[in-house]
Amino acid sequence: NKALLDLSGLESLSTIGGDIEINYNFALALLGMHQLNRVEDDFIIYNNHTLCTLLAEEFRDQILAGEGIGGTSTITDNKTCPAP
């Protein structure tokens, strides 16, 4: 999805009963799913040219601090941004 800027429309989502895979969203800069605390299967975020890897890692850590991730976790080939 070349025009998707954020996932704020999914703000109330708390659980995903399968995989979450966010990839090839070239304009995606924000995730915005602050209520998500469980992914039943794999967590995959890759090849999003505007999304900072640090944000993807913080998102993963948010879920891990909640009910967790049931499968593998992969974050790769996103934007490298300096730490704040």
N, CA, C and O atoms as a GROMACS GRO file, in nm:
protein
  336
    1ASN      N    1   0.085  -0.117   0.000
    1ASN     CA    2   0.000   0.000   0.000
    1ASN      C    3   0.090   0.123   0.000
    1ASN      O    4   0.143   0.160   0.104
    2LYS      N    5   0.106   0.184  -0.111
    2LYS     CA    6   0.203   0.293  -0.126
    2LYS      C    7   0.160   0.424  -0.061
    2LYS      O    8   0.245   0.510  -0.039
    3ALA      N    9   0.032   0.442  -0.028
    3ALA     CA   10  -0.016   0.568   0.027
    3ALA      C   11  -0.049   0.562   0.176
    3ALA      O   12  -0.079   0.666   0.235
    4LEU      N   13  -0.045   0.447   0.237
    4LEU     CA   14  -0.080   0.431   0.378
    4LEU      C   15   0.022   0.500   0.468
    4LEU      O   16   0.140   0.466   0.464
    5LEU      N   17  -0.023   0.598   0.548
    5LEU     CA   18   0.067   0.676   0.635
    5LEU      C   19   0.076   0.622   0.776
    5LEU      O   20   0.182   0.629   0.838
    6ASP      N   21  -0.034   0.567   0.828
    6ASP     CA   22  -0.033   0.513   0.964
    6ASP      C   23  -0.146   0.411   0.979
    6ASP      O   24  -0.229   0.395   0.889
    7LEU      N   25  -0.147   0.343   1.094
    7LEU     CA   26  -0.249   0.242   1.121
    7LEU      C   27  -0.339   0.286   1.235
    7LEU      O   28  -0.390   0.203   1.311
    8SER      N   29  -0.358   0.417   1.249
    8SER     CA   30  -0.435   0.472   1.360
    8SER      C   31  -0.580   0.426   1.360
    8SER      O   32  -0.643   0.428   1.466
    9GLY      N   33  -0.635   0.386   1.248
    9GLY     CA   34  -0.772   0.335   1.243
    9GLY      C   35  -0.790   0.203   1.316
    9GLY      O   36  -0.902   0.159   1.340
   10LEU      N   37  -0.679   0.139   1.352
   10LEU     CA   38  -0.684   0.011   1.424
   10LEU      C   39  -0.653   0.030   1.573
   10LEU      O   40  -0.612  -0.065   1.640
   11GLU      N   41  -0.672   0.149   1.623
   11GLU     CA   42  -0.632   0.187   1.760
   11GLU      C   43  -0.695   0.100   1.868
   11GLU      O   44  -0.631   0.076   1.970
   12SER      N   45  -0.816   0.051   1.850
   12SER     CA   46  -0.882  -0.027   1.956
   12SER      C   47  -0.851  -0.176   1.949
   12SER      O   48  -0.897  -0.252   2.034
   13LEU      N   49  -0.776  -0.219   1.850
   13LEU     CA   50  -0.740  -0.360   1.835
   13LEU      C   51  -0.650  -0.404   1.950
   13LEU      O   52  -0.547  -0.341   1.975
   14SER      N   53  -0.688  -0.511   2.021
   14SER     CA   54  -0.606  -0.557   2.133
   14SER      C   55  -0.543  -0.694   2.109
   14SER      O   56  -0.439  -0.725   2.168
   15THR      N   57  -0.602  -0.775   2.023
   15THR     CA   58  -0.550  -0.909   1.996
   15THR      C   59  -0.562  -0.940   1.847
   15THR      O   60  -0.661  -0.904   1.782
   16ILE      N   61  -0.460  -1.007   1.794
   16ILE     CA   62  -0.465  -1.059   1.658
   16ILE      C   63  -0.456  -1.210   1.670
   16ILE      O   64  -0.359  -1.263   1.726
   17GLY      N   65  -0.556  -1.280   1.620
   17GLY     CA   66  -0.565  -1.424   1.636
   17GLY      C   67  -0.480  -1.504   1.539
   17GLY      O   68  -0.498  -1.625   1.528
   18GLY      N   69  -0.390  -1.441   1.470
   18GLY     CA   70  -0.299  -1.508   1.376
   18GLY      C   71  -0.172  -1.427   1.365
   18GLY      O   72  -0.121  -1.376   1.465
   19ASP      N   73  -0.120  -1.416   1.243
   19ASP     CA   74   0.002  -1.339   1.218
   19ASP      C   75  -0.032  -1.191   1.203
   19ASP      O   76  -0.143  -1.154   1.166
   20ILE      N   77   0.069  -1.107   1.232
   20ILE     CA   78   0.065  -0.968   1.187
   20ILE      C   79   0.186  -0.951   1.096
   20ILE      O   80   0.299  -0.976   1.137
   21GLU      N   81   0.160  -0.908   0.975
   21GLU     CA   82   0.268  -0.886   0.879
   21GLU      C   83   0.247  -0.750   0.814
   21GLU      O   84   0.148  -0.728   0.744
   22ILE      N   85   0.340  -0.661   0.838
   22ILE     CA   86   0.335  -0.525   0.785
   22ILE      C   87   0.457  -0.509   0.695
   22ILE      O   88   0.570  -0.503   0.744
   23ASN      N   89   0.434  -0.501   0.564
   23ASN     CA   90   0.547  -0.492   0.472
   23ASN      C   91   0.512  -0.416   0.346
   23ASN      O   92   0.395  -0.409   0.307
   24TYR      N   93   0.614  -0.361   0.283
   24TYR     CA   94   0.604  -0.289   0.155
   24TYR      C   95   0.503  -0.174   0.160
   24TYR      O   96   0.432  -0.149   0.063
   25ASN      N   97   0.497  -0.105   0.273
   25ASN     CA   98   0.416   0.016   0.286
   25ASN      C   99   0.513   0.133   0.284
   25ASN      O  100   0.562   0.175   0.389
   26PHE      N  101   0.541   0.186   0.168
   26PHE     CA  102   0.651   0.280   0.151
   26PHE      C  103   0.630   0.416   0.215
   26PHE      O  104   0.727   0.488   0.235
   27ALA      N  105   0.507   0.455   0.247
   27ALA     CA  106   0.480   0.583   0.313
   27ALA      C  107   0.447   0.567   0.462
   27ALA      O  108   0.433   0.667   0.532
   28LEU      N  109   0.436   0.444   0.510
   28LEU     CA  110   0.399   0.419   0.649
   28LEU      C  111   0.506   0.470   0.744
   28LEU      O  112   0.620   0.423   0.740
   29ALA      N  113   0.470   0.566   0.829
   29ALA     CA  114   0.566   0.624   0.923
   29ALA      C  115   0.529   0.598   1.069
   29ALA      O  116   0.615   0.603   1.157
   30LEU      N  117   0.400   0.570   1.095
   30LEU     CA  118   0.353   0.547   1.232
   30LEU      C  119   0.267   0.422   1.236
   30LEU      O  120   0.195   0.392   1.141
   31LEU      N  121   0.276   0.350   1.347
   31LEU     CA  122   0.193   0.231   1.361
   31LEU      C  123   0.062   0.263   1.434
   31LEU      O  124  -0.045   0.232   1.382
   32GLY      N  125   0.069   0.322   1.551
   32GLY     CA  126  -0.049   0.371   1.620
   32GLY      C  127  -0.140   0.269   1.685
   32GLY      O  128  -0.248   0.307   1.729
   33MET      N  129  -0.104   0.145   1.693
   33MET     CA  130  -0.189   0.043   1.757
   33MET      C  131  -0.148   0.026   1.903
   33MET      O  132  -0.092  -0.077   1.942
   34HIS      N  133  -0.177   0.126   1.983
   34HIS     CA  134  -0.130   0.131   2.122
   34HIS      C  135  -0.200   0.032   2.215
   34HIS      O  136  -0.151   0.008   2.325
   35GLN      N  137  -0.312  -0.024   2.174
   35GLN     CA  138  -0.386  -0.119   2.258
   35GLN      C  139  -0.348  -0.264   2.229
   35GLN      O  140  -0.385  -0.354   2.305
   36LEU      N  141  -0.277  -0.288   2.121
   36LEU     CA  142  -0.244  -0.425   2.084
   36LEU      C  143  -0.149  -0.486   2.185
   36LEU      O  144  -0.041  -0.431   2.211
   37ASN      N  145  -0.189  -0.599   2.244
   37ASN     CA  146  -0.103  -0.663   2.344
   37ASN      C  147  -0.089  -0.813   2.324
   37ASN      O  148  -0.028  -0.881   2.407
   38ARG      N  149  -0.143  -0.867   2.213
   38ARG     CA  150  -0.128  -1.010   2.187
   38ARG      C  151  -0.134  -1.036   2.037
   38ARG      O  152  -0.223  -0.990   1.967
   39VAL      N  153  -0.035  -1.112   1.990
   39VAL     CA  154  -0.034  -1.165   1.854
   39VAL      C  155  -0.019  -1.316   1.869
   39VAL      O  156   0.082  -1.363   1.920
   40GLU      N  157  -0.118  -1.390   1.824
   40GLU     CA  158  -0.120  -1.536   1.845
   40GLU      C  159  -0.007  -1.608   1.771
   40GLU      O  160   0.046  -1.707   1.822
   41ASP      N  161   0.029  -1.560   1.653
   41ASP     CA  162   0.130  -1.630   1.573
   41ASP      C  163   0.249  -1.537   1.547
   41ASP      O  164   0.300  -1.474   1.641
   42ASP      N  165   0.294  -1.527   1.423
   42ASP     CA  166   0.416  -1.453   1.391
   42ASP      C  167   0.395  -1.302   1.385
   42ASP      O  168   0.288  -1.253   1.348
   43PHE      N  169   0.499  -1.230   1.422
   43PHE     CA  170   0.505  -1.084   1.419
   43PHE      C  171   0.613  -1.046   1.318
   43PHE      O  172   0.731  -1.074   1.341
   44ILE      N  173   0.573  -0.983   1.207
   44ILE     CA  174   0.667  -0.955   1.098
   44ILE      C  175   0.647  -0.812   1.049
   44ILE      O  176   0.538  -0.774   1.007
   45ILE      N  177   0.754  -0.733   1.055
   45ILE     CA  178   0.752  -0.598   1.000
   45ILE      C  179   0.880  -0.581   0.918
   45ILE      O  180   0.990  -0.583   0.972
   46TYR      N  181   0.864  -0.565   0.786
   46TYR     CA  182   0.982  -0.550   0.702
   46TYR      C  183   0.954  -0.467   0.577
   46TYR      O  184   0.841  -0.458   0.529
   47ASN      N  185   1.060  -0.409   0.526
   47ASN     CA  186   1.062  -0.336   0.399
   47ASN      C  187   0.960  -0.222   0.393
   47ASN      O  188   0.889  -0.206   0.293
   48ASN      N  189   0.955  -0.144   0.500
   48ASN     CA  190   0.874  -0.022   0.507
   48ASN      C  191   0.972   0.094   0.510
   48ASN      O  192   1.032   0.122   0.614
   49HIS      N  193   0.990   0.161   0.399
   49HIS     CA  194   1.100   0.255   0.381
   49HIS      C  195   1.093   0.380   0.467
   49HIS      O  196   1.196   0.445   0.487
   50THR      N  197   0.976   0.416   0.521
   50THR     CA  198   0.962   0.536   0.602
   50THR      C  199   0.946   0.504   0.750
   50THR      O  200   0.961   0.593   0.834
   51LEU      N  201   0.916   0.380   0.784
   51LEU     CA  202   0.895   0.338   0.923
   51LEU      C  203   1.029   0.310   0.990
   51LEU      O  204   1.104   0.223   0.945
   52CYS      N  205   1.058   0.382   1.096
   52CYS     CA  206   1.183   0.361   1.169
   52CYS      C  207   1.184   0.225   1.236
   52CYS      O  208   1.087   0.185   1.299
   53THR      N  209   1.294   0.155   1.223
   53THR     CA  210   1.311   0.027   1.289
   53THR      C  211   1.286   0.040   1.439
   53THR      O  212   1.227  -0.049   1.500
   54LEU      N  213   1.331   0.149   1.498
   54LEU     CA  214   1.311   0.171   1.641
   54LEU      C  215   1.163   0.169   1.678
   54LEU      O  216   1.127   0.113   1.782
   55LEU      N  217   1.076   0.228   1.596
   55LEU     CA  218   0.932   0.225   1.622
   55LEU      C  219   0.877   0.083   1.612
   55LEU      O  220   0.792   0.044   1.693
   56ALA      N  221   0.923   0.008   1.516
   56ALA     CA  222   0.880  -0.131   1.502
   56ALA      C  223   0.924  -0.213   1.624
   56ALA      O  224   0.848  -0.297   1.672
   57GLU      N  225   1.045  -0.189   1.673
   57GLU     CA  226   1.093  -0.260   1.791
   57GLU      C  227   1.015  -0.220   1.916
   57GLU      O  228   0.985  -0.305   2.000
   58GLU      N  229   0.981  -0.092   1.929
   58GLU     CA  230   0.900  -0.047   2.042
   58GLU      C  231   0.761  -0.110   2.037
   58GLU      O  232   0.706  -0.147   2.141
   59PHE      N  233   0.705  -0.123   1.918
   59PHE     CA  234   0.575  -0.187   1.900
   59PHE      C  235   0.581  -0.334   1.942
   59PHE      O  236   0.493  -0.382   2.013
   60ARG      N  237   0.685  -0.404   1.897
   60ARG     CA  238   0.706  -0.544   1.937
   60ARG      C  239   0.718  -0.555   2.089
   60ARG      O  240   0.658  -0.643   2.150
   61ASP      N  241   0.797  -0.466   2.149
   61ASP     CA  242   0.817  -0.470   2.293
   61ASP      C  243   0.688  -0.442   2.370
   61ASP      O  244   0.667  -0.497   2.478
   62GLN      N  245   0.603  -0.356   2.315
   62GLN     CA  246   0.471  -0.327   2.375
   62GLN      C  247   0.390  -0.456   2.383
   62GLN      O  248   0.327  -0.485   2.485
   63ILE      N  249   0.391  -0.533   2.275
   63ILE     CA  250   0.315  -0.658   2.271
   63ILE      C  251   0.377  -0.762   2.364
   63ILE      O  252   0.305  -0.833   2.434
   64LEU      N  253   0.508  -0.770   2.365
   64LEU     CA  254   0.576  -0.864   2.454
   64LEU      C  255   0.550  -0.832   2.601
   64LEU      O  256   0.541  -0.923   2.684
   65ALA      N  257   0.537  -0.704   2.633
   65ALA     CA  258   0.509  -0.663   2.771
   65ALA      C  259   0.364  -0.695   2.810
   65ALA      O  260   0.332  -0.702   2.928
   66GLY      N  261   0.278  -0.713   2.710
   66GLY     CA  262   0.139  -0.750   2.735
   66GLY      C  263   0.127  -0.900   2.743
   66GLY      O  264   0.189  -0.964   2.829
   67GLU      N  265   0.047  -0.957   2.655
   67GLU     CA  266   0.025  -1.102   2.654
   67GLU      C  267   0.120  -1.176   2.560
   67GLU      O  268   0.122  -1.298   2.559
   68GLY      N  269   0.198  -1.102   2.482
   68GLY     CA  270   0.306  -1.162   2.406
   68GLY      C  271   0.276  -1.197   2.261
   68GLY      O  272   0.170  -1.167   2.206
   69ILE      N  273   0.376  -1.262   2.202
   69ILE     CA  274   0.374  -1.306   2.062
   69ILE      C  275   0.389  -1.458   2.063
   69ILE      O  276   0.483  -1.512   2.122
   70GLY      N  277   0.297  -1.527   1.997
   70GLY     CA  278   0.297  -1.673   2.001
   70GLY      C  279   0.393  -1.739   1.904
   70GLY      O  280   0.422  -1.858   1.919
   71GLY      N  281   0.442  -1.667   1.807
   71GLY     CA  282   0.532  -1.724   1.706
   71GLY      C  283   0.664  -1.650   1.703
   71GLY      O  284   0.713  -1.603   1.806
   72THR      N  285   0.722  -1.642   1.585
   72THR     CA  286   0.849  -1.574   1.568
   72THR      C  287   0.829  -1.423   1.554
   72THR      O  288   0.720  -1.376   1.523
   73SER      N  289   0.936  -1.350   1.577
   73SER     CA  290   0.935  -1.205   1.563
   73SER      C  291   1.045  -1.165   1.465
   73SER      O  292   1.162  -1.198   1.486
   74THR      N  293   1.007  -1.095   1.358
   74THR     CA  294   1.102  -1.052   1.256
   74THR      C  295   1.081  -0.905   1.225
   74THR      O  296   0.971  -0.863   1.190
   75ILE      N  297   1.188  -0.827   1.240
   75ILE     CA  298   1.188  -0.686   1.202
   75ILE      C  299   1.313  -0.663   1.119
   75ILE      O  300   1.424  -0.679   1.169
   76THR      N  301   1.296  -0.625   0.992
   76THR     CA  302   1.412  -0.608   0.906
   76THR      C  303   1.381  -0.514   0.789
   76THR      O  304   1.266  -0.500   0.747
   77ASP      N  305   1.485  -0.451   0.737
   77ASP     CA  306   1.478  -0.369   0.616
   77ASP      C  307   1.380  -0.254   0.625
   77ASP      O  308   1.313  -0.222   0.527
   78ASN      N  309   1.370  -0.193   0.742
   78ASN     CA  310   1.292  -0.071   0.759
   78ASN      C  311   1.391   0.044   0.765
   78ASN      O  312   1.510   0.024   0.746
   79LYS      N  313   1.344   0.165   0.792
   79LYS     CA  314   1.430   0.283   0.794
   79LYS      C  315   1.518   0.284   0.919
   79LYS      O  316   1.470   0.256   1.029
   80THR      N  317   1.644   0.315   0.902
   80THR     CA  318   1.734   0.331   1.015
   80THR      C  319   1.724   0.476   1.062
   80THR      O  320   1.754   0.569   0.987
   81CYS      N  321   1.682   0.494   1.185
   81CYS     CA  322   1.667   0.626   1.243
   81CYS      C  323   1.752   0.637   1.368
   81CYS      O  324   1.770   0.538   1.438
   82PRO      N  325   1.804   0.754   1.399
   82PRO     CA  326   1.882   0.768   1.522
   82PRO      C  327   1.791   0.756   1.645
   82PRO      O  328   1.674   0.792   1.639
   83ALA      N  329   1.845   0.706   1.752
   83ALA     CA  330   1.770   0.698   1.878
   83ALA      C  331   1.744   0.839   1.929
   83ALA      O  332   1.829   0.927   1.914
   84PRO      N  333   1.627   0.859   1.989
   84PRO     CA  334   1.596   0.996   2.038
   84PRO      C  335   1.684   1.039   2.152
   84PRO      O  336   1.670   1.150   2.203
   0.00000   0.00000   0.00000
